Amino acid sequence: MTSFTSPIPTIRPALPRDKADVAEFTKFIWDGHDYVGEVFPRWLEDPHGILLAAEYAGKCVGCAKVSLIASGQWWLEGFRVDPKFQDKRIGSRLDAACNQWWDEHGDGMLRLMTNSKRVKVHHLSETRGFVRAGEVCAYAAEPLTKATDAFTPLQPEEAEEAAALCQRWMPNGYLNIGWKFAAPNAEAMRAALQDESLFFWWRGRKGIVSAWEDDEEDGNRFIVGMEACAGEDRVQLLEDVRRLASARGSVVLRWMNIMSESILRDLDTAGYRKDWDDAAYLYERRHS
Ligand SMILES: CC(C)(COP(=O)(O)OP(=O)(O)OC[C@H]1O[C@@H](n2cnc3c(N)ncnc32)[C@H](O)[C@@H]1OP(=O)(O)O)[C@@H](O)C(=O)NCCC(=O)NCCS
């Protein structure tokens, strides 16, 4: 492993002048599909949490962010090191600084999601005491053109009622809101609603789904991040969601959350097929 002579990389809060460096080096991450360069300017404005940068020889060569989702629910994201400077323990320092910041300023639970093959992140997370809460995967189904009146948009003032329904049907489950996971309490739901997430009651108050829409080159994608209902109703709900996706003009429907034997069986029955080559791990650490 390369060691640094002089100058030595430093970890500090990110600055507006880091935008250009981050935009440049993230072009070479994930075959050019990294989103961090695009969102970084917005992240600099976030008054909660912390956005850290690694600086080396006057340039920003890495970043990582601790974000607040709802009270006591935090999310680690945007963990990146310039490919030219990887494997030199810069990531390790950034991750340590994020965790230290959260130990000092955070509370409740800190979570992150990472690809099941990203061994450096597994190593760092497990060393710091994170536990694997589950394995996440995405399943896709064709939207069905037949109309449905099974769904009603949830209003912010109904969030307590929706959280109670989640508590009833998935007491240990997670809300997936735009790639971030949180316990589905009313505050997290209200925050998600403000952040362009969608929630729908299903068949009156029999169930609830959360979703978001991604506008991609080939058309709109409808992504279901959580479903809660009685176990025996789930296949019907998942089939109805295929009609909802079509009604919203989506060309792709995807379900993404933690896998279990029963959800995999129901997804299969409702016509959903595996859509990712790998899985992802959801990690979490409780504040001491
Ligand atoms: C993930 C990433 C941020 C890590 O940054 P990095 O500077 O290359 O990582 P480091 O050199 O600090 O290594 C991190 C840790 O993994 C360890 N490590 C390295 N190779 C490893 C391996 N094959 N297996 C297990 N651990 C390994 C290192 O020893 C270090 O741990 P230590 O501090 O206990 O010694 C960087 O590789 C990156 O930007 N990847 C692309 C974007 C990405 O996937 N981000 C993560 C999203 S969750």
The ligand as a Gaussian input file, in Angstrom:
#p B3LYP/6-31G(d) Opt

LIG

0 1
 C      -14.941000       2.674000      -1.335000
 C      -13.847000       3.738000      -1.398000
 C      -14.436000       5.086000      -0.939000
 C      -12.716000       3.334000      -0.445000
 O      -11.699000       4.297000      -0.480000
 P      -10.143000       3.883000      -0.482000
 O       -9.381000       5.096000      -0.146000
 O       -9.807000       3.188000      -1.747000
 O      -10.101000       2.817000       0.715000
 P       -8.929000       2.537000       1.751000
 O       -7.630000       2.417000       1.037000
 O       -9.007000       3.550000       2.848000
 O       -9.371000       1.126000       2.312000
 C      -10.464000       1.024000       3.173000
 C      -10.268000      -0.167000       4.084000
 O      -10.452000      -1.381000       3.344000
 C       -9.367000      -2.248000       3.600000
 N       -9.224000      -3.112000       2.447000
 C       -8.557000      -2.874000       1.290000
 N       -8.703000      -3.935000       0.458000
 C       -9.486000      -4.828000       1.111000
 C       -9.976000      -6.122000       0.786000
 N       -9.711000      -6.686000      -0.395000
 N      -10.754000      -6.769000       1.691000
 C      -11.046000      -6.198000       2.886000
 N      -10.579000      -4.980000       3.264000
 C       -9.818000      -4.310000       2.373000
 C       -8.207000      -1.318000       3.851000
 O       -7.141000      -1.970000       4.525000
 C       -8.880000      -0.247000       4.699000
 O       -9.087000      -0.708000       6.019000
 P       -8.150000      -0.254000       7.268000
 O       -8.330000       1.218000       7.419000
 O       -8.695000      -1.059000       8.420000
 O       -6.741000      -0.645000       6.873000
 C      -13.268000       3.879000      -2.831000
 O      -12.768000       2.628000      -3.219000
 C      -14.271000       4.365000      -3.873000
 O      -14.476000       5.557000      -4.046000
 N      -14.919000       3.427000      -4.586000
 C      -15.862000       3.781000      -5.649000
 C      -17.149000       4.366000      -5.096000
 C      -17.788000       3.449000      -4.089000
 O      -18.033000       2.283000      -4.369000
 N      -18.078000       3.990000      -2.888000
 C      -18.706000       3.252000      -1.795000
 C      -20.169000       3.383000      -1.820000
 S      -20.895000       2.564000      -0.428000

